[in-house]
């Protein structure tokens, strides 16, 4: 089983083979190859990729919120 690492850009766990360390202002961070390659695209393509990633992250956060709300509701009952 391969080790997975969290990509701080797309907020997803990826196998270590799909990750690279990037030097940022705040130190060394792990990014997936997919986001590194997307950063090299033309501006409109980067914005499209970012919008898709943001929509996915928002949907994931809302799903977690609904799940948490359902657990709290069951607990209060």
mmCIF file of the N, C-alpha and C atoms, coordinates in Angstrom:
data_MODEL
# 
_entry.id   MODEL 
# 
loop_
_atom_site.group_PDB 
_atom_site.id 
_atom_site.type_symbol 
_atom_site.label_atom_id 
_atom_site.label_alt_id 
_atom_site.label_comp_id 
_atom_site.label_asym_id 
_atom_site.label_entity_id 
_atom_site.label_seq_id 
_atom_site.pdbx_PDB_ins_code 
_atom_site.Cartn_x 
_atom_site.Cartn_y 
_atom_site.Cartn_z 
_atom_site.occupancy 
_atom_site.B_iso_or_equiv 
_atom_site.pdbx_formal_charge 
_atom_site.auth_seq_id 
_atom_site.auth_comp_id 
_atom_site.auth_asym_id 
_atom_site.auth_atom_id 
_atom_site.pdbx_PDB_model_num 
ATOM 1   N N  . UNK A 1 1  ? 0.845   -1.174 0.000   1.00 0.00 ? 1  UNK A N  1 
ATOM 2   C CA . UNK A 1 1  ? 0.000   0.000  0.000   1.00 0.00 ? 1  UNK A CA 1 
ATOM 3   C C  . UNK A 1 1  ? 0.890   1.237  0.000   1.00 0.00 ? 1  UNK A C  1 
ATOM 4   N N  . UNK A 1 2  ? 0.647   2.151  -0.927  1.00 0.00 ? 2  UNK A N  1 
ATOM 5   C CA . UNK A 1 2  ? 1.492   3.334  -1.001  1.00 0.00 ? 2  UNK A CA 1 
ATOM 6   C C  . UNK A 1 2  ? 1.020   4.394  -0.018  1.00 0.00 ? 2  UNK A C  1 
ATOM 7   N N  . UNK A 1 3  ? 1.957   5.176  0.431   1.00 0.00 ? 3  UNK A N  1 
ATOM 8   C CA . UNK A 1 3  ? 1.662   6.249  1.368   1.00 0.00 ? 3  UNK A CA 1 
ATOM 9   C C  . UNK A 1 3  ? 0.980   7.394  0.622   1.00 0.00 ? 3  UNK A C  1 
ATOM 10  N N  . UNK A 1 4  ? 0.011   8.042  1.269   1.00 0.00 ? 4  UNK A N  1 
ATOM 11  C CA . UNK A 1 4  ? -0.640  9.185  0.648   1.00 0.00 ? 4  UNK A CA 1 
ATOM 12  C C  . UNK A 1 4  ? -0.289  10.455 1.413   1.00 0.00 ? 4  UNK A C  1 
ATOM 13  N N  . UNK A 1 5  ? -0.267  11.562 0.676   1.00 0.00 ? 5  UNK A N  1 
ATOM 14  C CA . UNK A 1 5  ? 0.090   12.854 1.241   1.00 0.00 ? 5  UNK A CA 1 
ATOM 15  C C  . UNK A 1 5  ? -0.974  13.863 0.833   1.00 0.00 ? 5  UNK A C  1 
ATOM 16  N N  . UNK A 1 6  ? -1.246  14.802 1.720   1.00 0.00 ? 6  UNK A N  1 
ATOM 17  C CA . UNK A 1 6  ? -2.248  15.831 1.501   1.00 0.00 ? 6  UNK A CA 1 
ATOM 18  C C  . UNK A 1 6  ? -1.701  16.931 0.603   1.00 0.00 ? 6  UNK A C  1 
ATOM 19  N N  . UNK A 1 7  ? -2.424  17.259 -0.463  1.00 0.00 ? 7  UNK A N  1 
ATOM 20  C CA . UNK A 1 7  ? -2.067  18.368 -1.344  1.00 0.00 ? 7  UNK A CA 1 
ATOM 21  C C  . UNK A 1 7  ? -2.771  19.609 -0.831  1.00 0.00 ? 7  UNK A C  1 
ATOM 22  N N  . UNK A 1 8  ? -2.012  20.603 -0.393  1.00 0.00 ? 8  UNK A N  1 
ATOM 23  C CA . UNK A 1 8  ? -2.610  21.794 0.187   1.00 0.00 ? 8  UNK A CA 1 
ATOM 24  C C  . UNK A 1 8  ? -3.312  22.657 -0.856  1.00 0.00 ? 8  UNK A C  1 
ATOM 25  N N  . UNK A 1 9  ? -3.081  22.417 -2.136  1.00 0.00 ? 9  UNK A N  1 
ATOM 26  C CA . UNK A 1 9  ? -3.712  23.209 -3.183  1.00 0.00 ? 9  UNK A CA 1 
ATOM 27  C C  . UNK A 1 9  ? -5.101  22.679 -3.530  1.00 0.00 ? 9  UNK A C  1 
ATOM 28  N N  . UNK A 1 10 ? -5.224  21.389 -3.734  1.00 0.00 ? 10 UNK A N  1 
ATOM 29  C CA . UNK A 1 10 ? -6.530  20.835 -4.121  1.00 0.00 ? 10 UNK A CA 1 
ATOM 30  C C  . UNK A 1 10 ? -7.249  20.148 -2.963  1.00 0.00 ? 10 UNK A C  1 
ATOM 31  N N  . UNK A 1 11 ? -6.630  20.111 -1.789  1.00 0.00 ? 11 UNK A N  1 
ATOM 32  C CA . UNK A 1 11 ? -7.252  19.569 -0.573  1.00 0.00 ? 11 UNK A CA 1 
ATOM 33  C C  . UNK A 1 11 ? -7.637  18.098 -0.694  1.00 0.00 ? 11 UNK A C  1 
ATOM 34  N N  . UNK A 1 12 ? -6.773  17.316 -1.306  1.00 0.00 ? 12 UNK A N  1 
ATOM 35  C CA . UNK A 1 12 ? -7.027  15.891 -1.525  1.00 0.00 ? 12 UNK A CA 1 
ATOM 36  C C  . UNK A 1 12 ? -5.776  15.106 -1.151  1.00 0.00 ? 12 UNK A C  1 
ATOM 37  N N  . UNK A 1 13 ? -5.969  13.898 -0.646  1.00 0.00 ? 13 UNK A N  1 
ATOM 38  C CA . UNK A 1 13 ? -4.858  12.971 -0.399  1.00 0.00 ? 13 UNK A CA 1 
ATOM 39  C C  . UNK A 1 13 ? -4.497  12.294 -1.718  1.00 0.00 ? 13 UNK A C  1 
ATOM 40  N N  . UNK A 1 14 ? -3.211  12.283 -2.045  1.00 0.00 ? 14 UNK A N  1 
ATOM 41  C CA . UNK A 1 14 ? -2.721  11.641 -3.265  1.00 0.00 ? 14 UNK A CA 1 
ATOM 42  C C  . UNK A 1 14 ? -1.618  10.654 -2.898  1.00 0.00 ? 14 UNK A C  1 
ATOM 43  N N  . UNK A 1 15 ? -1.415  9.608  -3.716  1.00 0.00 ? 15 UNK A N  1 
ATOM 44  C CA . UNK A 1 15 ? -0.249  8.732  -3.507  1.00 0.00 ? 15 UNK A CA 1 
ATOM 45  C C  . UNK A 1 15 ? 1.029   9.561  -3.624  1.00 0.00 ? 15 UNK A C  1 
ATOM 46  N N  . UNK A 1 16 ? 2.029   9.195  -2.881  1.00 0.00 ? 16 UNK A N  1 
ATOM 47  C CA . UNK A 1 16 ? 3.280   9.951  -2.855  1.00 0.00 ? 16 UNK A CA 1 
ATOM 48  C C  . UNK A 1 16 ? 3.910   10.066 -4.239  1.00 0.00 ? 16 UNK A C  1 
ATOM 49  N N  . UNK A 1 17 ? 3.651   9.095  -5.111  1.00 0.00 ? 17 UNK A N  1 
ATOM 50  C CA . UNK A 1 17 ? 4.210   9.134  -6.461  1.00 0.00 ? 17 UNK A CA 1 
ATOM 51  C C  . UNK A 1 17 ? 3.654   10.305 -7.273  1.00 0.00 ? 17 UNK A C  1 
ATOM 52  N N  . UNK A 1 18 ? 2.481   10.804 -6.908  1.00 0.00 ? 18 UNK A N  1 
ATOM 53  C CA . UNK A 1 18 ? 1.834   11.902 -7.627  1.00 0.00 ? 18 UNK A CA 1 
ATOM 54  C C  . UNK A 1 18 ? 2.131   13.260 -6.998  1.00 0.00 ? 18 UNK A C  1 
ATOM 55  N N  . UNK A 1 19 ? 3.034   13.307 -6.023  1.00 0.00 ? 19 UNK A N  1 
ATOM 56  C CA . UNK A 1 19 ? 3.291   14.538 -5.276  1.00 0.00 ? 19 UNK A CA 1 
ATOM 57  C C  . UNK A 1 19 ? 4.725   15.030 -5.479  1.00 0.00 ? 19 UNK A C  1 
ATOM 58  N N  . UNK A 1 20 ? 4.898   16.341 -5.324  1.00 0.00 ? 20 UNK A N  1 
ATOM 59  C CA . UNK A 1 20 ? 6.209   16.970 -5.363  1.00 0.00 ? 20 UNK A CA 1 
ATOM 60  C C  . UNK A 1 20 ? 6.278   18.007 -4.255  1.00 0.00 ? 20 UNK A C  1 
ATOM 61  N N  . UNK A 1 21 ? 7.479   18.233 -3.720  1.00 0.00 ? 21 UNK A N  1 
ATOM 62  C CA . UNK A 1 21 ? 7.653   19.273 -2.716  1.00 0.00 ? 21 UNK A CA 1 
ATOM 63  C C  . UNK A 1 21 ? 7.961   20.589 -3.428  1.00 0.00 ? 21 UNK A C  1 
ATOM 64  N N  . UNK A 1 22 ? 7.274   21.637 -3.007  1.00 0.00 ? 22 UNK A N  1 
ATOM 65  C CA . UNK A 1 22 ? 7.425   22.960 -3.594  1.00 0.00 ? 22 UNK A CA 1 
ATOM 66  C C  . UNK A 1 22 ? 7.828   23.930 -2.491  1.00 0.00 ? 22 UNK A C  1 
ATOM 67  N N  . UNK A 1 23 ? 8.789   24.799 -2.773  1.00 0.00 ? 23 UNK A N  1 
ATOM 68  C CA . UNK A 1 23 ? 9.208   25.813 -1.812  1.00 0.00 ? 23 UNK A CA 1 
ATOM 69  C C  . UNK A 1 23 ? 8.278   27.017 -1.958  1.00 0.00 ? 23 UNK A C  1 
ATOM 70  N N  . UNK A 1 24 ? 7.641   27.418 -0.853  1.00 0.00 ? 24 UNK A N  1 
ATOM 71  C CA . UNK A 1 24 ? 6.760   28.578 -0.831  1.00 0.00 ? 24 UNK A CA 1 
ATOM 72  C C  . UNK A 1 24 ? 7.276   29.576 0.199   1.00 0.00 ? 24 UNK A C  1 
ATOM 73  N N  . UNK A 1 25 ? 6.596   30.711 0.313   1.00 0.00 ? 25 UNK A N  1 
ATOM 74  C CA . UNK A 1 25 ? 6.974   31.715 1.304   1.00 0.00 ? 25 UNK A CA 1 
ATOM 75  C C  . UNK A 1 25 ? 6.886   31.162 2.724   1.00 0.00 ? 25 UNK A C  1 
ATOM 76  N N  . UNK A 1 26 ? 5.977   30.238 2.941   1.00 0.00 ? 26 UNK A N  1 
ATOM 77  C CA . UNK A 1 26 ? 5.760   29.676 4.277   1.00 0.00 ? 26 UNK A CA 1 
ATOM 78  C C  . UNK A 1 26 ? 6.504   28.376 4.511   1.00 0.00 ? 26 UNK A C  1 
ATOM 79  N N  . UNK A 1 27 ? 7.362   28.009 3.582   1.00 0.00 ? 27 UNK A N  1 
ATOM 80  C CA . UNK A 1 27 ? 8.140   26.786 3.747   1.00 0.00 ? 27 UNK A CA 1 
ATOM 81  C C  . UNK A 1 27 ? 7.887   25.800 2.623   1.00 0.00 ? 27 UNK A C  1 
ATOM 82  N N  . UNK A 1 28 ? 8.296   24.586 2.857   1.00 0.00 ? 28 UNK A N  1 
ATOM 83  C CA . UNK A 1 28 ? 8.142   23.527 1.854   1.00 0.00 ? 28 UNK A CA 1 
ATOM 84  C C  . UNK A 1 28 ? 6.761   22.911 2.001   1.00 0.00 ? 28 UNK A C  1 
ATOM 85  N N  . UNK A 1 29 ? 6.041   22.816 0.889   1.00 0.00 ? 29 UNK A N  1 
ATOM 86  C CA . UNK A 1 29 ? 4.699   22.235 0.875   1.00 0.00 ? 29 UNK A CA 1 
ATOM 87  C C  . UNK A 1 29 ? 4.633   21.145 -0.185  1.00 0.00 ? 29 UNK A C  1 
ATOM 88  N N  . UNK A 1 30 ? 3.696   20.230 0.011   1.00 0.00 ? 30 UNK A N  1 
ATOM 89  C CA . UNK A 1 30 ? 3.453   19.177 -0.967  1.00 0.00 ? 30 UNK A CA 1 
ATOM 90  C C  . UNK A 1 30 ? 2.347   19.633 -1.917  1.00 0.00 ? 30 UNK A C  1 
ATOM 91  N N  . UNK A 1 31 ? 2.580   19.461 -3.220  1.00 0.00 ? 31 UNK A N  1 
ATOM 92  C CA . UNK A 1 31 ? 1.561   19.722 -4.235  1.00 0.00 ? 31 UNK A CA 1 
ATOM 93  C C  . UNK A 1 31 ? 1.520   18.546 -5.192  1.00 0.00 ? 31 UNK A C  1 
ATOM 94  N N  . UNK A 1 32 ? 0.322   18.255 -5.691  1.00 0.00 ? 32 UNK A N  1 
ATOM 95  C CA . UNK A 1 32 ? 0.200   17.165 -6.655  1.00 0.00 ? 32 UNK A CA 1 
ATOM 96  C C  . UNK A 1 32 ? 0.660   17.646 -8.032  1.00 0.00 ? 32 UNK A C  1 
ATOM 97  N N  . UNK A 1 33 ? 1.082   16.716 -8.836  1.00 0.00 ? 33 UNK A N  1 
ATOM 98  C CA . UNK A 1 33 ? 1.577   17.023 -10.175 1.00 0.00 ? 33 UNK A CA 1 
ATOM 99  C C  . UNK A 1 33 ? 0.488   17.711 -10.994 1.00 0.00 ? 33 UNK A C  1 
ATOM 100 N N  . UNK A 1 34 ? -0.758  17.295 -10.793 1.00 0.00 ? 34 UNK A N  1 
ATOM 101 C CA . UNK A 1 34 ? -1.880  17.871 -11.538 1.00 0.00 ? 34 UNK A CA 1 
ATOM 102 C C  . UNK A 1 34 ? -1.974  19.385 -11.313 1.00 0.00 ? 34 UNK A C  1 
ATOM 103 N N  . UNK A 1 35 ? -1.828  19.857 -10.070 1.00 0.00 ? 35 UNK A N  1 
ATOM 104 C CA . UNK A 1 35 ? -1.924  21.290 -9.808  1.00 0.00 ? 35 UNK A CA 1 
ATOM 105 C C  . UNK A 1 35 ? -0.673  22.036 -10.275 1.00 0.00 ? 35 UNK A C  1 
ATOM 106 N N  . UNK A 1 36 ? 0.475   21.377 -10.224 1.00 0.00 ? 36 UNK A N  1 
ATOM 107 C CA . UNK A 1 36 ? 1.709   22.007 -10.718 1.00 0.00 ? 36 UNK A CA 1 
ATOM 108 C C  . UNK A 1 36 ? 1.598   22.230 -12.223 1.00 0.00 ? 36 UNK A C  1 
ATOM 109 N N  . UNK A 1 37 ? 1.124   21.216 -12.937 1.00 0.00 ? 37 UNK A N  1 
ATOM 110 C CA . UNK A 1 37 ? 0.969   21.346 -14.386 1.00 0.00 ? 37 UNK A CA 1 
ATOM 111 C C  . UNK A 1 37 ? -0.104  22.368 -14.736 1.00 0.00 ? 37 UNK A C  1 
ATOM 112 N N  . UNK A 1 38 ? -1.175  22.430 -13.959 1.00 0.00 ? 38 UNK A N  1 
ATOM 113 C CA . UNK A 1 38 ? -2.243  23.397 -14.216 1.00 0.00 ? 38 UNK A CA 1 
ATOM 114 C C  . UNK A 1 38 ? -1.734  24.826 -14.040 1.00 0.00 ? 38 UNK A C  1 
ATOM 115 N N  . UNK A 1 39 ? -0.795  25.028 -13.133 1.00 0.00 ? 39 UNK A N  1 
ATOM 116 C CA . UNK A 1 39 ? -0.235  26.362 -12.905 1.00 0.00 ? 39 UNK A CA 1 
ATOM 117 C C  . UNK A 1 39 ? 0.581   26.843 -14.099 1.00 0.00 ? 39 UNK A C  1 
ATOM 118 N N  . UNK A 1 40 ? 1.037   25.945 -14.925 1.00 0.00 ? 40 UNK A N  1 
ATOM 119 C CA . UNK A 1 40 ? 1.847   26.307 -16.094 1.00 0.00 ? 40 UNK A CA 1 
ATOM 120 C C  . UNK A 1 40 ? 1.001   26.613 -17.326 1.00 0.00 ? 40 UNK A C  1 
ATOM 121 N N  . UNK A 1 41 ? -0.299  26.397 -17.239 1.00 0.00 ? 41 UNK A N  1 
ATOM 122 C CA . UNK A 1 41 ? -1.176  26.625 -18.391 1.00 0.00 ? 41 UNK A CA 1 
ATOM 123 C C  . UNK A 1 41 ? -1.437  28.115 -18.603 1.00 0.00 ? 41 UNK A C  1 
ATOM 124 N N  . UNK A 1 42 ? -2.083  28.432 -19.700 1.00 0.00 ? 42 UNK A N  1 
ATOM 125 C CA . UNK A 1 42 ? -2.488  29.808 -19.989 1.00 0.00 ? 42 UNK A CA 1 
ATOM 126 C C  . UNK A 1 42 ? -3.482  30.274 -18.917 1.00 0.00 ? 42 UNK A C  1 
ATOM 127 N N  . UNK A 1 43 ? -3.588  31.568 -18.758 1.00 0.00 ? 43 UNK A N  1 
ATOM 128 C CA . UNK A 1 43 ? -4.392  32.143 -17.673 1.00 0.00 ? 43 UNK A CA 1 
ATOM 129 C C  . UNK A 1 43 ? -5.841  31.630 -17.674 1.00 0.00 ? 43 UNK A C  1 
ATOM 130 N N  . UNK A 1 44 ? -6.496  31.610 -18.820 1.00 0.00 ? 44 UNK A N  1 
ATOM 131 C CA . UNK A 1 44 ? -7.891  31.168 -18.858 1.00 0.00 ? 44 UNK A CA 1 
ATOM 132 C C  . UNK A 1 44 ? -8.030  29.697 -18.450 1.00 0.00 ? 44 UNK A C  1 
ATOM 133 N N  . UNK A 1 45 ? -7.067  28.881 -18.836 1.00 0.00 ? 45 UNK A N  1 
ATOM 134 C CA . UNK A 1 45 ? -7.086  27.464 -18.450 1.00 0.00 ? 45 UNK A CA 1 
ATOM 135 C C  . UNK A 1 45 ? -6.830  27.304 -16.951 1.00 0.00 ? 45 UNK A C  1 
ATOM 136 N N  . UNK A 1 46 ? -5.918  28.119 -16.399 1.00 0.00 ? 46 UNK A N  1 
ATOM 137 C CA . UNK A 1 46 ? -5.652  28.084 -14.953 1.00 0.00 ? 46 UNK A CA 1 
ATOM 138 C C  . UNK A 1 46 ? -6.903  28.469 -14.185 1.00 0.00 ? 46 UNK A C  1 
ATOM 139 N N  . UNK A 1 47 ? -7.585  29.515 -14.648 1.00 0.00 ? 47 UNK A N  1 
ATOM 140 C CA . UNK A 1 47 ? -8.792  29.957 -13.963 1.00 0.00 ? 47 UNK A CA 1 
ATOM 141 C C  . UNK A 1 47 ? -9.891  28.903 -14.037 1.00 0.00 ? 47 UNK A C  1 
ATOM 142 N N  . UNK A 1 48 ? -10.004 28.239 -15.159 1.00 0.00 ? 48 UNK A N  1 
ATOM 143 C CA . UNK A 1 48 ? -10.980 27.160 -15.316 1.00 0.00 ? 48 UNK A CA 1 
ATOM 144 C C  . UNK A 1 48 ? -10.671 26.015 -14.342 1.00 0.00 ? 48 UNK A C  1 
ATOM 145 N N  . UNK A 1 49 ? -9.399  25.624 -14.277 1.00 0.00 ? 49 UNK A N  1 
ATOM 146 C CA . UNK A 1 49 ? -8.980  24.567 -13.353 1.00 0.00 ? 49 UNK A CA 1 
ATOM 147 C C  . UNK A 1 49 ? -9.263  24.981 -11.913 1.00 0.00 ? 49 UNK A C  1 
ATOM 148 N N  . UNK A 1 50 ? -8.940  26.224 -11.569 1.00 0.00 ? 50 UNK A N  1 
ATOM 149 C CA . UNK A 1 50 ? -9.182  26.724 -10.218 1.00 0.00 ? 50 UNK A CA 1 
ATOM 150 C C  . UNK A 1 50 ? -10.660 26.746 -9.871  1.00 0.00 ? 50 UNK A C  1 
ATOM 151 N N  . UNK A 1 51 ? -11.489 27.135 -10.814 1.00 0.00 ? 51 UNK A N  1 
ATOM 152 C CA . UNK A 1 51 ? -12.936 27.172 -10.575 1.00 0.00 ? 51 UNK A CA 1 
ATOM 153 C C  . UNK A 1 51 ? -13.474 25.763 -10.332 1.00 0.00 ? 51 UNK A C  1 
ATOM 154 N N  . UNK A 1 52 ? -12.997 24.784 -11.118 1.00 0.00 ? 52 UNK A N  1 
ATOM 155 C CA . UNK A 1 52 ? -13.430 23.392 -10.907 1.00 0.00 ? 52 UNK A CA 1 
ATOM 156 C C  . UNK A 1 52 ? -12.990 22.886 -9.530  1.00 0.00 ? 52 UNK A C  1 
ATOM 157 N N  . UNK A 1 53 ? -11.750 23.183 -9.166  1.00 0.00 ? 53 UNK A N  1 
ATOM 158 C CA . UNK A 1 53 ? -11.225 22.743 -7.873  1.00 0.00 ? 53 UNK A CA 1 
ATOM 159 C C  . UNK A 1 53 ? -11.996 23.396 -6.728  1.00 0.00 ? 53 UNK A C  1 
ATOM 160 N N  . UNK A 1 54 ? -12.278 24.693 -6.858  1.00 0.00 ? 54 UNK A N  1 
ATOM 161 C CA . UNK A 1 54 ? -13.036 25.403 -5.831  1.00 0.00 ? 54 UNK A CA 1 
ATOM 162 C C  . UNK A 1 54 ? -14.442 24.820 -5.690  1.00 0.00 ? 54 UNK A C  1 
ATOM 163 N N  . UNK A 1 55 ? -15.094 24.550 -6.801  1.00 0.00 ? 55 UNK A N  1 
ATOM 164 C CA . UNK A 1 55 ? -16.444 23.972 -6.759  1.00 0.00 ? 55 UNK A CA 1 
ATOM 165 C C  . UNK A 1 55 ? -16.427 22.604 -6.081  1.00 0.00 ? 55 UNK A C  1 
ATOM 166 N N  . UNK A 1 56 ? -15.429 21.789 -6.393  1.00 0.00 ? 56 UNK A N  1 
ATOM 167 C CA . UNK A 1 56 ? -15.323 20.470 -5.770  1.00 0.00 ? 56 UNK A CA 1 
ATOM 168 C C  . UNK A 1 56 ? -15.094 20.601 -4.273  1.00 0.00 ? 56 UNK A C  1 
ATOM 169 N N  . UNK A 1 57 ? -14.181 21.485 -3.884  1.00 0.00 ? 57 UNK A N  1 
ATOM 170 C CA . UNK A 1 57 ? -13.895 21.673 -2.462  1.00 0.00 ? 57 UNK A CA 1 
ATOM 171 C C  . UNK A 1 57 ? -15.117 22.206 -1.711  1.00 0.00 ? 57 UNK A C  1 
ATOM 172 N N  . UNK A 1 58 ? -15.842 23.120 -2.336  1.00 0.00 ? 58 UNK A N  1 
ATOM 173 C CA . UNK A 1 58 ? -17.047 23.668 -1.709  1.00 0.00 ? 58 UNK A CA 1 
ATOM 174 C C  . UNK A 1 58 ? -18.099 22.571 -1.518  1.00 0.00 ? 58 UNK A C  1 
ATOM 175 N N  . UNK A 1 59 ? -18.288 21.741 -2.543  1.00 0.00 ? 59 UNK A N  1 
ATOM 176 C CA . UNK A 1 59 ? -19.260 20.647 -2.448  1.00 0.00 ? 59 UNK A CA 1 
ATOM 177 C C  . UNK A 1 59 ? -18.848 19.657 -1.352  1.00 0.00 ? 59 UNK A C  1 
ATOM 178 N N  . UNK A 1 60 ? -17.558 19.346 -1.259  1.00 0.00 ? 60 UNK A N  1 
ATOM 179 C CA . UNK A 1 60 ? -17.069 18.441 -0.213  1.00 0.00 ? 60 UNK A CA 1 
ATOM 180 C C  . UNK A 1 60 ? -17.319 19.030 1.174   1.00 0.00 ? 60 UNK A C  1 
ATOM 181 N N  . UNK A 1 61 ? -17.052 20.325 1.340   1.00 0.00 ? 61 UNK A N  1 
ATOM 182 C CA . UNK A 1 61 ? -17.253 20.980 2.633   1.00 0.00 ? 61 UNK A CA 1 
ATOM 183 C C  . UNK A 1 61 ? -18.727 20.996 3.012   1.00 0.00 ? 61 UNK A C  1 
ATOM 184 N N  . UNK A 1 62 ? -19.600 21.255 2.052   1.00 0.00 ? 62 UNK A N  1 
ATOM 185 C CA . UNK A 1 62 ? -21.033 21.265 2.333   1.00 0.00 ? 62 UNK A CA 1 
ATOM 186 C C  . UNK A 1 62 ? -21.521 19.872 2.713   1.00 0.00 ? 62 UNK A C  1 
ATOM 187 N N  . UNK A 1 63 ? -21.002 18.851 2.046   1.00 0.00 ? 63 UNK A N  1 
ATOM 188 C CA . UNK A 1 63 ? -21.393 17.472 2.369   1.00 0.00 ? 63 UNK A CA 1 
ATOM 189 C C  . UNK A 1 63 ? -20.952 17.124 3.788   1.00 0.00 ? 63 UNK A C  1 
ATOM 190 N N  . UNK A 1 64 ? -19.731 17.524 4.168   1.00 0.00 ? 64 UNK A N  1 
ATOM 191 C CA . UNK A 1 64 ? -19.263 17.280 5.531   1.00 0.00 ? 64 UNK A CA 1 
ATOM 192 C C  . UNK A 1 64 ? -20.117 18.025 6.538   1.00 0.00 ? 64 UNK A C  1 
ATOM 193 N N  . UNK A 1 65 ? -20.526 19.250 6.191   1.00 0.00 ? 65 UNK A N  1 
ATOM 194 C CA . UNK A 1 65 ? -21.377 20.039 7.079   1.00 0.00 ? 65 UNK A CA 1 
ATOM 195 C C  . UNK A 1 65 ? -22.729 19.385 7.287   1.00 0.00 ? 65 UNK A C  1 
ATOM 196 N N  . UNK A 1 66 ? -23.314 18.873 6.214   1.00 0.00 ? 66 UNK A N  1 
ATOM 197 C CA . UNK A 1 66 ? -24.604 18.185 6.334   1.00 0.00 ? 66 UNK A CA 1 
ATOM 198 C C  . UNK A 1 66 ? -24.461 16.925 7.182   1.00 0.00 ? 66 UNK A C  1 
ATOM 199 N N  . UNK A 1 67 ? -23.373 16.197 6.994   1.00 0.00 ? 67 UNK A N  1 
ATOM 200 C CA . UNK A 1 67 ? -23.145 14.977 7.762   1.00 0.00 ? 67 UNK A CA 1 
ATOM 201 C C  . UNK A 1 67 ? -22.991 15.314 9.243   1.00 0.00 ? 67 UNK A C  1 
ATOM 202 N N  . UNK A 1 68 ? -22.226 16.358 9.536   1.00 0.00 ? 68 UNK A N  1 
ATOM 203 C CA . UNK A 1 68 ? -22.026 16.783 10.921  1.00 0.00 ? 68 UNK A CA 1 
ATOM 204 C C  . UNK A 1 68 ? -23.335 17.242 11.534  1.00 0.00 ? 68 UNK A C  1 
ATOM 205 N N  . UNK A 1 69 ? -24.127 17.995 10.773  1.00 0.00 ? 69 UNK A N  1 
ATOM 206 C CA . UNK A 1 69 ? -25.415 18.479 11.275  1.00 0.00 ? 69 UNK A CA 1 
ATOM 207 C C  . UNK A 1 69 ? -26.344 17.301 11.592  1.00 0.00 ? 69 UNK A C  1 
ATOM 208 N N  . UNK A 1 70 ? -26.322 16.266 10.743  1.00 0.00 ? 70 UNK A N  1 
ATOM 209 C CA . UNK A 1 70 ? -27.162 15.096 10.976  1.00 0.00 ? 70 UNK A CA 1 
ATOM 210 C C  . UNK A 1 70 ? -26.726 14.354 12.235  1.00 0.00 ? 70 UNK A C  1 
ATOM 211 N N  . UNK A 1 71 ? -25.423 14.282 12.478  1.00 0.00 ? 71 UNK A N  1 
ATOM 212 C CA . UNK A 1 71 ? -24.918 13.618 13.687  1.00 0.00 ? 71 UNK A CA 1 
ATOM 213 C C  . UNK A 1 71 ? -25.325 14.396 14.926  1.00 0.00 ? 71 UNK A C  1 
ATOM 214 N N  . UNK A 1 72 ? -25.195 15.702 14.870  1.00 0.00 ? 72 UNK A N  1 
ATOM 215 C CA . UNK A 1 72 ? -25.568 16.551 16.009  1.00 0.00 ? 72 UNK A CA 1 
ATOM 216 C C  . UNK A 1 72 ? -27.071 16.441 16.258  1.00 0.00 ? 72 UNK A C  1 
ATOM 217 N N  . UNK A 1 73 ? -27.854 16.427 15.190  1.00 0.00 ? 73 UNK A N  1 
ATOM 218 C CA . UNK A 1 73 ? -29.302 16.308 15.318  1.00 0.00 ? 73 UNK A CA 1 
ATOM 219 C C  . UNK A 1 73 ? -29.678 14.983 15.971  1.00 0.00 ? 73 UNK A C  1 
ATOM 220 N N  . UNK A 1 74 ? -29.034 13.886 15.559  1.00 0.00 ? 74 UNK A N  1 
ATOM 221 C CA . UNK A 1 74 ? -29.289 12.580 16.158  1.00 0.00 ? 74 UNK A CA 1 
ATOM 222 C C  . UNK A 1 74 ? -28.879 12.566 17.624  1.00 0.00 ? 74 UNK A C  1 
ATOM 223 N N  . UNK A 1 75 ? -27.804 13.247 17.931  1.00 0.00 ? 75 UNK A N  1 
ATOM 224 C CA . UNK A 1 75 ? -27.309 13.306 19.300  1.00 0.00 ? 75 UNK A CA 1 
ATOM 225 C C  . UNK A 1 75 ? -28.270 14.080 20.214  1.00 0.00 ? 75 UNK A C  1 
ATOM 226 N N  . UNK A 1 76 ? -28.849 15.150 19.674  1.00 0.00 ? 76 UNK A N  1 
ATOM 227 C CA . UNK A 1 76 ? -29.774 15.977 20.452  1.00 0.00 ? 76 UNK A CA 1 
ATOM 228 C C  . UNK A 1 76 ? -31.115 15.292 20.686  1.00 0.00 ? 76 UNK A C  1 
ATOM 229 N N  . UNK A 1 77 ? -31.466 14.332 19.837  1.00 0.00 ? 77 UNK A N  1 
ATOM 230 C CA . UNK A 1 77 ? -32.766 13.659 19.943  1.00 0.00 ? 77 UNK A CA 1 
ATOM 231 C C  . UNK A 1 77 ? -32.836 12.725 21.122  1.00 0.00 ? 77 UNK A C  1 
# 
